[in-house]
Amino acid sequence: MNTTEIARPLAALFIELVDGAAADDAYVLNRNDVGLFRSLDQVDAAAASRLTATGSSIASHVDHVRYGLSLFNRWAAGENPWADADWAASWRKTSVSPSEWRRLLDDLRGETSRWARVLAAPREVDDVELTGVIASVVHTGYHLGAIRQMAPAARGPDA
């Protein structure tokens, strides 16, 4: 099937999650919500490295999202990154120095920018691929919520 009819809405939802919602137009976030990146800008390396009771940290959530989107970007470029994907490795980076935190955020920005362009461009996909593409948007939203539960400074506006 072709994603022509859903490409722009999927990209719009993804961009809203990462870049924030407009004052007059929001679908997932509250209006004026700053989104993932400006929320993460409120978190320093020490806060990003703080472990939860489950052993994760904001840094590990960010690295996990970055890794997942890098796989999707490789898939979009024609590779098959799924066969040797190491999802567990994406959870091992639990602490970061200030320079590592900046680099991790820059890497995440790069992957999200590339993925937003892929989402916006119609393409032929099968059922499994379409499910994965849609799941990438939903999964990003999940991690934004998890990060906001871990860091009060990263929370969005009240409804």
C-alpha positions in Angstrom: 0.0 0.0 0.0 1.1 3.6 -0.4 1.3 6.1 2.5 0.2 9.1 0.3 -3.0 9.8 2.3 -1.4 9.4 5.8 2.2 10.7 5.2 1.5 14.3 6.1 -0.7 13.6 9.1 1.9 11.1 10.5 4.7 13.6 10.0 2.6 16.4 11.6 1.9 14.3 14.7 5.6 13.3 15.0 6.8 16.9 14.6 4.3 18.1 17.2 5.7 15.5 19.7 9.3 16.5 19.1 9.0 20.3 18.3 5.9 21.2 20.3 2.3 22.2 19.6 1.1 25.5 18.2 -1.1 27.8 20.3 -4.0 27.3 18.0 -3.5 23.7 16.7 -2.7 20.7 18.8 -3.6 17.0 18.3 -1.5 15.1 20.9 0.0 17.7 23.2 -1.8 20.5 25.0 -1.7 23.8 23.1 1.6 25.6 23.5 3.3 22.5 24.8 7.0 22.8 24.0 7.5 19.1 23.0 10.3 16.7 23.5 13.3 18.8 22.5 12.5 22.0 24.5 11.5 19.7 27.4 14.9 18.0 27.3 16.6 21.4 27.1 15.4 21.9 30.7 17.2 18.7 31.9 20.9 18.8 32.7 23.3 15.9 32.5 23.1 15.1 36.2 19.2 15.0 36.1 19.4 12.9 32.8 21.7 10.4 34.6 19.5 10.0 37.7 18.4 6.4 37.9 14.8 5.4 38.6 13.8 2.4 40.7 13.7 0.3 37.5 17.2 1.2 36.6 16.4 3.5 33.7 17.2 7.2 33.4 16.2 10.0 31.1 19.5 9.5 29.2 18.6 5.8 28.6 15.2 6.8 27.3 16.7 9.4 25.0 19.3 6.9 23.8 16.6 4.3 23.2 14.5 6.7 21.1 17.6 7.8 19.2 18.6 4.2 18.5 15.1 3.2 17.4 14.8 6.1 15.0 18.2 5.4 13.6 17.0 1.9 12.7 13.9 3.4 11.0 16.1 5.8 9.1 18.4 3.0 8.0 15.3 1.0 6.9 14.0 4.0 4.9 17.4 4.2 3.2 17.0 0.6 2.0 18.8 -1.4 4.7 17.4 -4.2 6.8 18.5 -3.1 10.3 16.1 -5.3 12.2 18.0 -8.6 11.9 20.8 -7.5 14.1 19.2 -4.8 16.1 20.3 -4.8 19.7 17.5 -3.1 21.6 19.1 -4.0 25.0 22.2 -1.9 24.1 20.0 1.1 23.7 19.1 0.9 27.4 22.7 0.6 28.7 23.6 4.3 28.5 22.2 5.4 31.8 24.6 8.2 32.7 26.1 11.0 30.7 28.6 13.8 31.2 27.5 17.3 30.1 29.3 16.9 26.7 27.9 13.4 26.2 24.4 14.8 27.0 24.7 17.5 24.4 26.0 15.0 21.8 23.2 12.6 22.6 20.6 15.4 22.2 22.2 16.5 18.9 22.2 12.9 17.7 18.5 12.6 18.6 17.7 15.8 16.8 19.4 14.5 13.7 17.5 11.2 13.8 14.2 12.9 14.4 14.8 15.4 11.6 15.6 12.6 9.1 12.6 10.5 10.3 10.2 13.5 10.0 11.3 13.9 6.4 10.8 10.1 5.8 7.3 10.2 7.3 6.3 13.1 5.2 7.3 11.4 1.9 4.8 8.9 0.5 6.2 5.4 0.0 5.1 1.9 -0.7 4.9 -0.3 2.4 3.5 -3.6 3.5 1.3 -4.1 6.5 4.2 -4.8 8.9 6.1 -1.8 7.7 3.1 0.5 8.0 2.5 -0.8 11.5 6.1 0.0 12.4 5.9 3.5 10.8 2.8 4.3 12.9 4.3 2.7 16.0 7.4 5.0 15.7 5.2 8.0 16.3 3.2 6.4 19.1 6.4 5.1 20.7 8.0 8.5 20.7 5.0 9.9 22.5 5.3 7.2 25.1 8.9 8.1 25.8 8.1 11.8 26.0 5.5 10.9 28.7 7.9 8.7 30.5 10.6 11.4 30.5 8.2 13.9 31.8 7.3 11.6 34.7 10.9 11.4 35.6 11.8 15.1 35.4 9.4 17.8 36.7 11.4 20.4 34.8 10.5 18.7 31.5 6.8 18.6 32.0 4.5 20.4 29.6 1.7 22.9 30.4 -1.4 22.0 32.2 -4.4 21.4 30.0 
